[in-house]
Amino acid sequence: MTETTVQPSPGMAHGDFVIKDCALIAIATGSRAMTLKELRDGLRTIDEASIFYHFWGGLLQPRFEEREYNNDFAAWAWYHLHDATLAERMAVIDPIGFASLEALRGELLDIIEERLDEEEYLPWLQATSPFEFIRSQIVVFDTHKRATTSEELVRLFPDISASSIFYHFIDARRRLSHHGNDFSFWLAGFDGRYQELCNRLNGIDPYFGSLTDLKSELNGLFQEYFREVMI
Amino acid sequence: MHNALQGNHVRISEKLLRAYEQVNRENAERLRAGLEDADFVFIHDPQPAHLLQNCPKRRGKWIWRCHIDASHPYRPVWKYLQQFVSGYDASIFSLAGFAKSLPHPQYIIPPSIDPLSEKNMDLPGDEIDAVFGEFQLDPQRPLLLQVSRFDRFKDPLGVIQAFRIVKKFVPDQQLVLAGGGATDDPEGEIVLREVREAAAEDPDIHILLLPPDAHRKINALQRAADIILQKSIKEGFGLTVTEAMWKGKPVIGGDTGGIRLQVTNFNTGFRVSTPEGAALRIRYLLRHPQKMIEIGGKAREFVRDNFLLTRHLREYLTLILSLHYGAKDRIELG
């Protein structure tokens, strides 16, 4: 298992807001599951980067469907194992609420074990397609754009790419000790001046919808806040 | 070899395997200087995979890009190829399900189309209209189109069967099967003959043999069509599907391979498993012209977001960085 370095984005907090971008690349692990038992066994040992990918990576990968089941485990349980109970229980997992990916892994395993105990046929039921464990590598790069003030950040925001939003709002959860986002982390460095804005940012649930939706929501929130402050 | 890797039980004789290696040796003689000096070398599909063996002084990273669905290959052929492919530094597959057991990282990168190429660029209306006259098609009647090689995996006979079923309900439709033969596909001639026999009695089935560089013509045909079919029973990715979607056309595609990544029922088209399924969806779409427009619009946007070469380039650059910096989960630049 690999350890993930959890760090705030360099240059954040008391300096400029450094706008970064990222690209995620998917890598097959070679591990796949055709039954729920195999999924459980795979989950026990799979790299935690794979768990991150199956909860969040979909935001940067091609997919048409609305995220009805908003992680790949739940989607597989429904579309390929046809087990609605399991799909619903897995879909309700909120990855934001877990202190670590290991804790998230534990929750997934608990749900699967519980379901395996409930139905005798489930350990042997073959899925219509295998669950392919995928992990990802993230490459982070500097856009060389900087915001010195919050107003400047708001002005730059419409030109930020969707993958940049992924980095600052989703990936930040792995880097920041309190599982927040880079925007709140940086704004918190202004001696409480933006506490209300930070609270609103922290209240956004990024788990449903696309990155474009998320960007639009964040942009709307920034615009609204600064309009209110100006009044 | 291509067919065997897609699962057909095709025995390849020792003589042919030696010929394969010899051709690769000859190509390596011509290309060696550039290949051995390059920082990154991308080798596409099985045909040139053996080049690696012939470049012992290579200094860069070599990546094998597999475009086909080799998830269930004919074992003896895969075993033969695997000995060469294993020597690469990485491989790329279009879907996770296609990945093999190999001793190096296997990246998942779907292919893409170039929206500015002759195959996909916008065309003037009169150029699109011209294909009706050129190929004796009626612009007033519904036009169905499948663009693909005459290959069993593309199921052209299944398309004709679907067309016949629909014809009972929509008699005025017309079908175009447009393609050319791949020079490295020995079966193409046989399949083409079977297709011609199946279509012989029907003047509304048009078989077009187009030269390999007829990109603009194919572009015009795709734009002239009402519905695009790609009823493959095995498919690596299905770039003809992407091309059709980019032109705002609803696609009826085989429920296989990369078509699953592109076609979502009632949203960007329909996935089908049988000629009967294809017939049902053709009838549905012809009865709901507004739905065809809606699906076509969504399809174009889906391609814009996911399957243009800008995304592809970004992923290739990411892969190059990934290979350069090693297997760590996170690479921070600058």
Interface residues (C-beta under 8 A of the other chain):
Chain A: T2 T4 T5 P10 A23 L24 I25 A26 I27 A28 G30 A49 P62 F64 E65 S129 P130 E132 I134 R135 S136 Q137 I138 V139 V140 F141 D142
Chain B: F93 A96 G97 A99 S101 P105 Q106 Y107 I108 I109 P110 L261 T264 N267 T268 K298 F302 D305 N306 F307 R314 E315 L317 T318 L319 L321 S322 A327 K328 D329 R330 I331 E332 L333 G334
